[in-house]
Amino acid sequence: MPPRISSDMGPAIGPDQVAFLNTLLQYSSDGIIVLDLDGKVRSWNGAAAGIYGWQLEEILEQPLDDLFGPKLAIWWQAVREGDRLQHRPVRQTQQHRHKNGEPVHVNITLALLRDRHNRPVGYLLMVQDVTLQTLAEEQATQVKKETTELNEANARLRQQVRTDRLQLTQISQLNRQLRQISDTARQLNGLLDIDELLHTAIDRIQHHFNFYQVLIYLADPLTDQLILRQGSGEIGRLLIQRGHAIAQDATPSLVARAARNMQVIGANDVRLSQHFLPNSALRNTRSELAIPLVAGSTLIGVLDLQDTVPHRFNESDTNLLTMLAGHLSVTLIKAQLFAEHAMLLTELQEQTRALSQSNDELEQFAYVASHDLQEPLRAVSNYLQMVQRRHAQSLNSEGNEFVSYALQGTERMQQLIADLLHFSRIGRQAVQRQVVASHDLLQEAVARLEAQMEASSASIQVGYMPTIKGDPVKLVSLFQNLLSNALKYRSEHRPVITINAERQGNYWLFSVKDNGIGFANEYRDRIFLIFQRLHTQEEYPGTGMGLALCKKIVEQHQGHIYAQSDPGRGATFYFTLPAG
């Protein structure tokens, strides 16, 4: 049975009103709820039951705010305490609660019911279910929000893509410039002539950047000036011809400041810079960048770049040019060291040539002098012998002793001159190089010393003797002098001489070891000097030429000779000769 409005709400509602309200209750698509002045449900149509899920008998006489949630209770309280209903109905969109607990979105209209005497007798609550509409609006709002967010995201994405493209372009350009800088560095690395190096550096910089002017100054530590060594174009050549230079303590100069501080100094607009040094040849300069050329803590010079456009030098170009300046500094150091080395080498070659010429002249003098001394010395020796033969009886013992001493002196002098002539002849004769067996050379030397070896009961122990390349005559003399030296300076023991050889690259290292008296290691260099002896003539006769001759022969074969020894423990002589 459909809900109906009865007239028991009070005598205020007449039959016609009741009939009208019942018609509204029955046919209205909106929920219509009649409340008494206390807010309790008195009537409830089918549409209201459909909206909220409650049947009339379930909510009759129930307070409305207990059924639909706390928000409705708060609003209902505010409406009842206010006076808005006295003038017109109150409308609002609210969220109520369905019987099953689900939210219900409704548009409500609350009106005050009056009797014929205009006295309030209750409330009429009309409810329109807008849940679907609200959900649709919420969805539309959400879609709009998501669409806005998507559009914003798309805008950010497009901006990011543009940024990424720009960055990719910049990265690609940077990579290309880095490759160019790397190629330039490799090209500079192979140059050792300073002028060619600087010219190439400026040419490559202009090829990549096309600046108004590129100048390279080199520091002069003697004058504390930065001297222009290379410049681009006609202006650069003109400045070099003028001998353009900048003092390192010059105040209005970016180049001088860069040198003093060893830091990159730049001016975006030189007309606004108090550190710019004007030059009549560079009237169009508007921006300048000065990069110090430094190796470690040493200032080499300054790379100066100028352009006709303000703000020409951006951060990327500055970093690249600074990197290139670092490579240029290293290659400049190498080129300077090479130039110094070449100069020293030239001086050394000149000194070597002069020394060689002096040695040749000295050897020539020694040869001539020795040759010319032989005849008068022979005459002195002959006359002394005649005196000894003819006048020995007329001389007393002291006179005969003096003549004997004089003859011994002339004999030693003759031997000394003979050795000097031999030494000079060895130096003057060209080395006749050929492949020879060192064993054969050693055998020839031993054969020449056979008598001495037999007299001293010496023995020779020979290891592997290789094929070598050299002058057979001189090499036999080398072995002979070393063996003779071992036999002469023997100890009380029977002489034992050991000879070995081992390969060292393109040379053979020979060793001649004896068990003789040895010598103090401090004399290992002195013994190879001409006429240098460690013993008196009475102890060990000789002229002191043998080891000097060995040294000359080894050096003529581009070898090296040295000795190791301790007193009383023998000596070992090492020398190198070219492999055959």
Secondary structure as GFF3:
##gff-version 3
##sequence-region A 1 580
A	DSSP	three_ten_helix	7	9	.	.	.	ID=ss1
A	DSSP	alpha_helix	15	27	.	.	.	ID=ss2
A	DSSP	beta_strand	31	35	.	.	.	ID=ss3
A	DSSP	beta_strand	41	44	.	.	.	ID=ss4
A	DSSP	alpha_helix	46	52	.	.	.	ID=ss5
A	DSSP	alpha_helix	56	59	.	.	.	ID=ss6
A	DSSP	alpha_helix	64	68	.	.	.	ID=ss7
A	DSSP	alpha_helix	70	81	.	.	.	ID=ss8
A	DSSP	three_ten_helix	84	86	.	.	.	ID=ss9
A	DSSP	beta_strand	90	97	.	.	.	ID=ss10
A	DSSP	beta_strand	103	114	.	.	.	ID=ss11
A	DSSP	beta_strand	120	129	.	.	.	ID=ss12
A	DSSP	alpha_helix	131	189	.	.	.	ID=ss13
A	DSSP	alpha_helix	194	209	.	.	.	ID=ss14
A	DSSP	beta_strand	213	220	.	.	.	ID=ss15
A	DSSP	beta_strand	225	231	.	.	.	ID=ss16
A	DSSP	alpha_helix	233	241	.	.	.	ID=ss17
A	DSSP	beta_strand	245	247	.	.	.	ID=ss18
A	DSSP	alpha_helix	254	261	.	.	.	ID=ss19
A	DSSP	beta_strand	265	267	.	.	.	ID=ss20
A	DSSP	three_ten_helix	270	272	.	.	.	ID=ss21
A	DSSP	beta_strand	287	295	.	.	.	ID=ss22
A	DSSP	beta_strand	298	307	.	.	.	ID=ss23
A	DSSP	alpha_helix	315	390	.	.	.	ID=ss24
A	DSSP	alpha_helix	397	428	.	.	.	ID=ss25
A	DSSP	beta_strand	434	437	.	.	.	ID=ss26
A	DSSP	alpha_helix	438	448	.	.	.	ID=ss27
A	DSSP	alpha_helix	450	456	.	.	.	ID=ss28
A	DSSP	beta_strand	459	462	.	.	.	ID=ss29
A	DSSP	beta_strand	467	470	.	.	.	ID=ss30
A	DSSP	alpha_helix	472	488	.	.	.	ID=ss31
A	DSSP	beta_strand	496	504	.	.	.	ID=ss32
A	DSSP	beta_strand	507	513	.	.	.	ID=ss33
A	DSSP	three_ten_helix	521	523	.	.	.	ID=ss34
A	DSSP	three_ten_helix	526	528	.	.	.	ID=ss35
A	DSSP	alpha_helix	546	556	.	.	.	ID=ss36
A	DSSP	beta_strand	561	565	.	.	.	ID=ss37
A	DSSP	beta_strand	571	578	.	.	.	ID=ss38
###
